[in-house]
Amino acid sequence: MSSTWEKVFYILSWLTQGFSSLSPNVYGKLHRMHHAYADTEKDVHSPKYDKTLVNMMLKTDKLFRAIKHGKIEVESRFCKNVPDWPFMEKYAYRLPARLFWAVVYISIYYFIVPENSAWMWVFLPFHFIITAFQGVIINWYAHRIGYRNYERYDTSTNLMPFDLITMGEGYHNNHHATPSDIKFSKKWYEWDLCYPFIIFFDLIGIIKLSKETKPQ
């Protein structure tokens, strides 16, 4: 992906994720670390070494912040070619930006929700915790329940039907077995809803697939 398109997706991800948006730079590093150390003591989030779901999420958040603020040194192999836009990294994921999104969400509910439908406000908190909720599904439950297509040293599983809700990311066992494969689904009944978009983006030049990942 060119630096220009990278910036476009930086902005789009920030606009669509809003309050719960995460730094693509730090997330990329964290994700690579998870694969390298899956279900070992060095894993950034593993139900095998964290007693509770909350403990795991707090540990992940602590490491995320440490990487973002340069408090720990990350190996060079985890940093190669990760997205990096210093301006967005400096301003887009800080408290003022998150407060901005909080005001936006509350304002939308205030002006749109009818008085006789006040019950709809129950959905407001989900806009604030959706990233953490997704993290729980993948990082906790996709290592504790579900089925496995590949027997591996780690505890990764596939979560049906959450695989569809998370746009294919729920095929966690498949992804751990073939981490460089752009198509997460492997069985006929598994649908990776992100895969067609990747192929389409390659066709129109937004991304360029390597020979190793381009479908035959």
Secondary structure, 3 states (H helix, E strand, C coil): CCHHHHHHHHHHHHHHHHHHCCCHHHHHHHHHHHHHCCCCCCCCCCCCCCCCHHHHHHHHHHHHHHHHCCCCCCCHHHCCCCCCCHHHHHHCCCHHHHHHHHHHHHHHHHHHCCHHHHHHHHHHHHHHHHHHHHHHHHHCHHHCCCECCCCCCCCCCECCCHHHHCCCCCEHHHHHHCCCCCCCCCCCCCCCCCHHHHHHHHHCCCCCCCCCCCCC
